Amino acid sequence: MKIIKDIGKPSCRTVQEETGFVFFTGHEARSVEMAKEIIGGFAEKFPIDRETVLRLIADHGDLYRLTRDELAKKCHIVTGK
């Protein structure tokens, strides 16, 4: 996931003229669309949960704000608690 989570950034890149700041608004959604095509072929070769990977990509901008338990719940991961 680390490699493809930002794959949509180039197509979403904008530069604010006044400040020169670069933004990638909407890159999470674009990355999900691109990732669907990329990971589609992996399912047969690697044991991945496609929906969890896509959910992580879609929400990765917000993941740093979550606690471990909140993240596990969001991704439907059993933590043993």
Beta strands, then each sheet from edge to edge (+ up, - down):
strand 1: 14-15
strand 2: 22-23
sheet 1: 1+ 2-
end
